[in-house]
Amino acid sequence: MSQPISDAFWMPFTANRDFKQAPRMIKSASGMMLTTNDGREVIDATAGLWCVNAGHGRREIADAVHEQLMTLDYSSIFNFAHDLGFAYAERLVEHTPTGLDHVFFANSGSEAVDTALKIAMQYWNARGEGQRKRFISRQKGYHGVNFGGVAMSGLTNNHQPFGQWLMVDHLRHTLDIERNAFSQGLPRYGAEWADELEELLEFHGAETVAAVIIEPIVGAGGVIPPPEGYLAKIRAICDKYSVLLIFDEVITGWGRAGSAFAAVEFGVTPDMITSAKGITNASVPLSAVFVNDEIYQRCMQGAKSAVELYHGYTYSCHPVACAAGMATLDIYEKEGLLTRASEPGGIGEYWQRALHSLADIEQVIDVRNYGLMGAIQLRGDGTKGGQVMQQLWESGVMVRGLGDSIAMSPPLIVEEPHIDLIVKKVRKVLHESL
Ligand SMILES: Cc1ncc(COP(=O)(O)O)c(C=O)c1O
C-alpha cells in the first residue's frame, strides 16, 4: 500500500497544492529507468535533476558507501582529517582545468556557490583590497538558493521575494531566439553581449568588484549555450580589469557538456569552478569549489589569522560522500563517460540530430542543445513546459518543465534506442496536446 500524501511534507520548488492532488511518485530506479508507485516504467530523460550522470542504482557506489560507513562513518573535519579527503582532492583535480588544483568541499551546489563568493571576498581581503564586495552575475542565471546565490540569481521568482543581500549587477542573458533559433550546439550570434561586462565594470568601478559568476551553459534558465566566442570575451574582460571569474558548473561539470568541465570543453579557464550533482552521481550530497593557485596561495599567505578562511560545514568532506565520489570517478573513468557526449559521430551528435528533428512541429519555436543537454522551446504563455512535463510523465518520460520549454539531460549512459523513444514520445505528446 502506498503512503498517504499529507501536508507533513512541504515539498521544495513544487506547487504543493497541485502536486498533492495528482502526485507523481517514484518507487525505484535502475540505469535509465524509473519505476512509479503504480508499477509503470518511465524513462529518465533528466538524469534526476541533471545529476545521475552514470545512471541509477550503481552497485559500485552503493558498495563503496556501505564499506565506508562501516570503516569511518564520520569524524570532524575542523582541525582533524582523514586520508580519504586528501586522496579524493588529489583525484578530483586530475580532471579540473590546468591550474585549478585546490578543492574546498561543501554539500550542495548552493553551498558551493556561497563558498566561492566568500573565497572571492577573502582573496581580495588578503590582497588588501577588501573594498571589492560587489559581484556581477547574469540574467536567467541560477546559482542555488542560499542568500549569496539568490542575490546572484537572474531568475525573478528565485530572487525577488528574498531581497538583495549582496551587491550585484546582472549582465544581459544571451538567449536570442530571433537570431539564433535552432542553432545546433553553440549559437553564432551574441558574443558582443559580453562587452556589456566592460560597461558594468566601468560603471561600478572595477576596483569595487570581487568576481563575475556565470554558468558557462545556462541550465535551469532554459539550457542556453553561450554564443561562439562569448566566454573567451568574458575571460579577457575579467583579465583586463583584474576581476575574478567563477564558472558555476553544478550542471555542466562531469561530462554533461562533453568534457569533465565546460571550461575544458570551451577552452576558457575561470579562476574558480563550483561543482556538485554529478560529482557523486547524486548518490550522496557533496559539492566542491575548485580554486586556482593564485587564490589559494594569496589566501594562505595574506591571512590575518591562523585559520585562513572562517568557513566550512559540519559535513564538508564527509567520508561517506568522498567514498561515493571516488567510486563515481572510477565509473566515469572506466566507462569514458566524461567525454562520451563529444565523441565524433557518437551519442552527442545523435542526441543533437534527434532533438532537432522536432523542429518541424508547429509549436516548437527553438531547439537548443550542447553535449547531452537540450531544450525544446514552445510557443506559449509561460506555462507550457509544466503542462508538457505532466503529459510526458503520463506517457512514460520524465523531463523538466521550465517556463515554455522542456529541458532534457539524460544520464550519460544513454543509448540510441532511449533517445529514439524519448523523441518519439515528445513528438506524440506535442502533436496531441498543443
Ligand atoms: C548552476 C547551478 N548552481 C547551483 C545549483 C544549486 O545546487 P543545489 O540544488 O545542489 O543546491 C544548481 C542546481 O540546479 C545549479 O543548476
The ligand as an ORCA input file, in Angstrom:
! r2SCAN-3c Opt
* xyz 0 1
  C      24.130     26.136    -11.909
  C      23.607     25.735    -10.579
  N      24.164     26.229     -9.479
  C      23.757     25.892     -8.257
  C      22.732     24.992     -8.093
  C      22.264     24.626     -6.725
  O      22.545     23.320     -6.421
  P      21.796     22.598     -5.191
  O      20.377     22.404     -5.593
  O      22.572     21.318     -5.040
  O      21.954     23.481     -4.010
  C      22.134     24.422     -9.210
  C      21.038     23.450     -9.076
  O      20.400     23.056    -10.022
  C      22.567     24.822    -10.488
  O      21.990     24.332    -11.593
*
